[in-house]
Amino acid sequence: MPTYQYVCTACDHGFEAVQSFSDDALTQCPECEGPVKKVYAAVGVVFKGSGFYKTDSAPKPTSSE
């Protein structure tokens, strides 16, 4: 299950919550019960295996002899 980050708009308390994709987003801060918003951030992706590197699909150099 994914971990989501939230921040309270009233007290700036940041926290994480492990939720299923089908769960509704949280709406209340656990500290002050104020409104919260979900924080979106870039996710690092690492591709492993053949076919994911620049050199795997680059055309092979031809000899000019």
Phi and psi restraints in degrees (value plus and minus 20) as a CYANA .aco file:
   2 PRO   PHI     -95.6   -55.6
   2 PRO   PSI     135.9   175.9
   3 THR   PHI    -125.4   -85.4
   3 THR   PSI     107.2   147.2
   4 TYR   PHI    -129.4   -89.4
   4 TYR   PSI     126.1   166.1
   5 GLN   PHI    -123.6   -83.6
   5 GLN   PSI     117.7   157.7
   6 TYR   PHI    -148.8  -108.8
   6 TYR   PSI     135.5   175.5
   7 VAL   PHI    -157.7  -117.7
   7 VAL   PSI     118.5   158.5
   8 CYS   PHI     -99.6   -59.6
   8 CYS   PSI     114.1   154.1
   9 THR   PHI    -102.0   -62.0
   9 THR   PSI     -32.3     7.7
  10 ALA   PHI    -113.5   -73.5
  10 ALA   PSI     -67.5   -27.5
  11 CYS   PHI    -135.2   -95.2
  11 CYS   PSI     -17.5    22.5
  12 ASP   PHI      41.7    81.7
  12 ASP   PSI       1.4    41.4
  13 HIS   PHI     -93.3   -53.3
  13 HIS   PSI     105.2   145.2
  14 GLY   PHI    -122.8   -82.8
  14 GLY   PSI     120.6   160.6
  15 PHE   PHI    -174.7  -134.7
  15 PHE   PSI     144.9   184.9
  16 GLU   PHI    -135.0   -95.0
  16 GLU   PSI     130.5   170.5
  17 ALA   PHI    -158.9  -118.9
  17 ALA   PSI     112.1   152.1
  18 VAL   PHI    -110.3   -70.3
  18 VAL   PSI      96.0   136.0
  19 GLN   PHI    -156.1  -116.1
  19 GLN   PSI     134.6   174.6
  20 SER   PHI     -96.1   -56.1
  20 SER   PSI     139.7   179.7
  21 PHE   PHI     -81.3   -41.3
  21 PHE   PSI     -50.2   -10.2
  22 SER   PHI    -105.8   -65.8
  22 SER   PSI     -29.3    10.7
  23 ASP   PHI     -91.5   -51.5
  23 ASP   PSI     127.5   167.5
  24 ASP   PHI     -91.8   -51.8
  24 ASP   PSI     131.4   171.4
  25 ALA   PHI     -86.7   -46.7
  25 ALA   PSI     128.5   168.5
  26 LEU   PHI     -89.9   -49.9
  26 LEU   PSI     129.9   169.9
  27 THR   PHI    -145.2  -105.2
  27 THR   PSI     -30.2     9.8
  28 GLN   PHI    -148.7  -108.7
  28 GLN   PSI     116.4   156.4
  29 CYS   PHI     -92.3   -52.3
  29 CYS   PSI     115.2   155.2
  30 PRO   PHI     -92.1   -52.1
  30 PRO   PSI     -38.3     1.7
  31 GLU   PHI    -106.2   -66.2
  31 GLU   PSI     -73.5   -33.5
  32 CYS   PHI    -138.6   -98.6
  32 CYS   PSI     -21.0    19.0
  33 GLU   PHI      44.9    84.9
  33 GLU   PSI       0.3    40.3
  34 GLY   PHI    -100.8   -60.8
  34 GLY   PSI     154.8   194.8
  35 PRO   PHI     -92.6   -52.6
  35 PRO   PSI     125.8   165.8
  36 VAL   PHI    -141.3  -101.3
  36 VAL   PSI     139.1   179.1
  37 LYS   PHI    -151.1  -111.1
  37 LYS   PSI     130.7   170.7
  38 LYS   PHI     -98.5   -58.5
  38 LYS   PSI     118.4   158.4
  39 VAL   PHI    -119.4   -79.4
  39 VAL   PSI     107.1   147.1
  40 TYR   PHI    -127.0   -87.0
  40 TYR   PSI     116.1   156.1
  41 ALA   PHI    -160.4  -120.4
  41 ALA   PSI     138.9   178.9
  42 ALA   PHI     -87.2   -47.2
  42 ALA   PSI     123.0   163.0
  43 VAL   PHI    -131.4   -91.4
  43 VAL   PSI     110.2   150.2
  44 GLY   PHI     -97.8   -57.8
  44 GLY   PSI     112.5   152.5
  45 VAL   PHI    -140.5  -100.5
  45 VAL   PSI     112.0   152.0
  46 VAL   PHI    -140.7  -100.7
  46 VAL   PSI     100.1   140.1
  47 PHE   PHI    -117.4   -77.4
  47 PHE   PSI     108.2   148.2
  48 LYS   PHI    -140.3  -100.3
  48 LYS   PSI     129.9   169.9
  49 GLY   PHI      89.0   129.0
  49 GLY   PSI     156.8   196.8
  50 SER   PHI     -96.5   -56.5
  50 SER   PSI     130.7   170.7
  51 GLY   PHI      75.6   115.6
  51 GLY   PSI     -21.6    18.4
  52 PHE   PHI    -130.2   -90.2
  52 PHE   PSI     -18.3    21.7
  53 TYR   PHI    -127.6   -87.6
  53 TYR   PSI     132.0   172.0
  54 LYS   PHI     -76.0   -36.0
  54 LYS   PSI     -58.6   -18.6
  55 THR   PHI     -95.6   -55.6
  55 THR   PSI     -36.9     3.1
  56 ASP   PHI     -90.6   -50.6
  56 ASP   PSI     -54.2   -14.2
  57 SER   PHI    -129.9   -89.9
  57 SER   PSI     -19.5    20.5
  58 ALA   PHI     -91.1   -51.1
  58 ALA   PSI     122.7   162.7
  59 PRO   PHI     -85.5   -45.5
  59 PRO   PSI     123.9   163.9
  60 LYS   PHI     -93.4   -53.4
  60 LYS   PSI     115.1   155.1
  61 PRO   PHI     -87.0   -47.0
  61 PRO   PSI     119.6   159.6
  62 THR   PHI    -116.3   -76.3
  62 THR   PSI     125.5   165.5
  63 SER   PHI     -99.0   -59.0
  63 SER   PSI     122.4   162.4
  64 SER   PHI    -125.1   -85.1
  64 SER   PSI      22.6    62.6
